[in-house]
Amino acid sequence: MTDITIIGSGNMARSIGLRAVAAGRTIQILDRTPANAAKLAAELGPATVSGSLGDVPEGDIVVLALYFEPAREVATHYGDTLSGKTVIEISNPVNMETGDSLLVEAGTSAAEEVARLLPGARVVKAFNTTFAGPLAEGAANGQQLDVFIASDSEAARNEVAAFVAAAGLRPLQVGALRHARELEGMQLLLIGLQLNPAYASFNWGTALKIID
């Protein structure tokens, strides 16, 4: 049995995995391509196991470290299997052809769309405002990363906040899952800046930070 299941094996899966290792959590990596999951698990160390999407997610926390459409596909695939679990949805449904619009309708969000597919799970929006490079380091420009957390479940928000804090990051709970709309909109603007040649030095190394 593992603490956290990460579905995906890309850059964000790796970065969240590194934060989970820093938090002392045991990890399960699942991926459509088992060889990719095994490679990431080997990098993360002996407290990590791997498998395929045919395996049952073991973690109490399940991270969908995927783009929006694959996250929807995986949510549909697992369905009631994720009932009772805390599911973290991290995607930003940005139209990457333009970098200037979202792919979801107004009045909803990627997280809410995934939540509709998982009525028995406690869906949480988190990690969508942290790019993979700074997240792997746990900091940007020497400053601790903020992780914004939204969910309709207070218990799930608290569970994810405890993980975030143990990983060396600062959790900021922003309320109900509908606030994923604002979080995804905020990141739309930040992604647009990364794509803007006028800000070439940003290069996906920036982060949103509340200064207090």
N, C-alpha and C positions, 0 to 999 in steps of 0.2 A: 504494500500500500504506500502511495506517495502523497505528499502534501499538495503539490501543484501539478496539474497537467497543462502543458503548452501544446497547442495544436498549430503546427507550422514549423518551418525550419529556416526561415529567412533571417534578415538582419534584426528585425524586431523580436523574433523568437529568441535569437541568440542573446540580445541585450537584456530582455526580461529574464532569461535563464541565468545570466550572470548576476543579476540583482537577486534572484532567488537563491543562488549559491551563497551570495554575500549575507543573505538573511538566514542561512542555515537550514533551508528547506530542502526536502527531497523532491525530485522532479521526474515527471514522465513526459517524454517528447513523442508526439504522434504526428505522422505526416503521410500524405498520399503516396510519397516515395519513401519507403522504409529506410533505404540506404542513406538518404539525407537526414532522417531522424537519428539514425545510428551515429552518423558523423558528428552531429551537434551534441548528442549525448556524450560521446567520447571526449569532446572538448570541455564540456561542463564538469566532467569528473565522475567519480565512483558513486555519488549519491543520485545519479541520473540513469534512468532506463529509457528504452525507446520502443517504438512499435509503429503500427500502421493505423489507418482510419477504420480498419476492421476490429481494432481492439477497443475495449471499454475504457473511457477516461476514468482513472482511479482517484484523481485529486479532488479534494473538497472544493478547491478553486480551480476552475478551468479557464485558461486564457486562449481566446481566439486570436492568435497572432497572425492575422490574415487581412488581406484587402476585403472591401465590403462584399463584393459578389461571392468570393470563396467562403467568407464567413457565413453568408446566408445559406450557401450550399451545405456547409458542415452542420449548421444548426438544423437544417431540414433532415440531414442524414442521421443525426443522433436523436433529435426529437425528445421523447420522454425519457431517454437514457440519462439526460442531464437534469431531470427533475430533482429538486432538493439541493442542487449544487449552486454555488456562486460562479457565474459566468462573466468574465471580463471581456468586453467588446472594445477593441482598440482602434478601429479603422477610421479613416477620414474619406468620405465618399466624394472626393474631389475629381472633377473632370480634368485629367492630366493633359489633355490635348490643348486646353486653354489655360488651365491653372486659375480660372476665374469664376467657377461656378460649382455647385454641388449637384450630385446625381440623384439626390432624394428630393421629394416634393417639399414645398414649404409646409410647416406645421408638423414635421416629423424629423427623424434622424436615423442614421444607420443603426444606432443602438436600439432605438424603439422598434425598427423593422425586425431586427434579430429577436428582440424580446417577444414579438408577436408569434414567432416560430417556436418559442420555448416558454410556453405559459407556466410550466412547472418549475422553471429555474428562476434564480434571483439574478437578473442581468444588471451589470454595473458597467458604466462608461468610465474608463481610466486609461492612462498612458497614451491617449491620442495626441496630446500636446508635447510629447517628448520624442525627439528624433533619436534614431538608433545609436548614433555615435556618442552623444552626450550621455544617453541612458546607460550605455555599456560602461562608461567611466563613472557614472553616478553624479556627475557635475558638469556644468558649462562655465568656462572661464573662471574656474575655481569656486563657483557658487553651487550650493546644494540645489538639486532639481526640485521643483514643485510638481506634484502629481494631483490633478484635479479629478475628483471622484463624484459621480452622480449615480443614484439608484433610487428606486421606489422603496427598497428595503433598507431600513436603518441598520439592521444586523449585517447585511452584506456590505454596506458602506464601511462599517466598523471593522469587518474582517479584512477588507482590502486595505483600509488605512493602516491596520496593524502590520500587514505584510510590507506595505510601502515604507513605513517607519523602520522596520527591521532591516530593510534593504538599504538604509542610509539616505532615503529621500524624504521630502516633507509632504505628507498627505494634506490636501485641502478639500474638505467635503463641501460640495456646492448645492446639495439638495436632491430633488427628485430626478428621475431618469429623463424627463422632458428637457432638463438643462443640458443634455447632450447636444441639443440643437445649437446652443450658444458655444459650447466647447468645439463643435465641429466647424462652426462659422469662424471662431477665433483662429483655428488652425488653417482654415482656407486662406486667410490673410497672410499667415506666417509662411505657408507653402508658396504662396504667390511671391513673397519676397525672396525666397530661395531661388526661384526660377527667373527672377528679374536680373538681367546682366548688369544693371546699375549697382547691384549689391553682391558682386561676385565673391567677396570675402566671407559672406555668410556660410555658403557651401554646406548647408544642412548641419551646421554646428551650433545653431542658436537654440534658445529655449525661452518659454514664457515664464516669468518670475514675478511674484508679488513681493515688492520691497517694503519691509515694515521696520 
